[in-house]
Amino acid sequence: MCSSRGVAEPRLKLISGDEARALMVLLGMLDDDAQSEEVRRAAGEMRFRLGSRLA
């Protein structure tokens, strides 16, 4: 049976805060001019998502 209250299901925590910070650094390294536009865009989007969860 579905709940009509709109309660979001809890998200599974896949990485710790320290792991997320390390990923932010690595993604920052991918977000430089030596990478293709597609890689920079993907790295930037992932950094934004991780950053918003760390805040």
Secondary structure as GFF3:
##gff-version 3
##sequence-region A 1 55
A	DSSP	alpha_helix	17	30	.	.	.	ID=ss1
A	DSSP	alpha_helix	37	54	.	.	.	ID=ss2
###
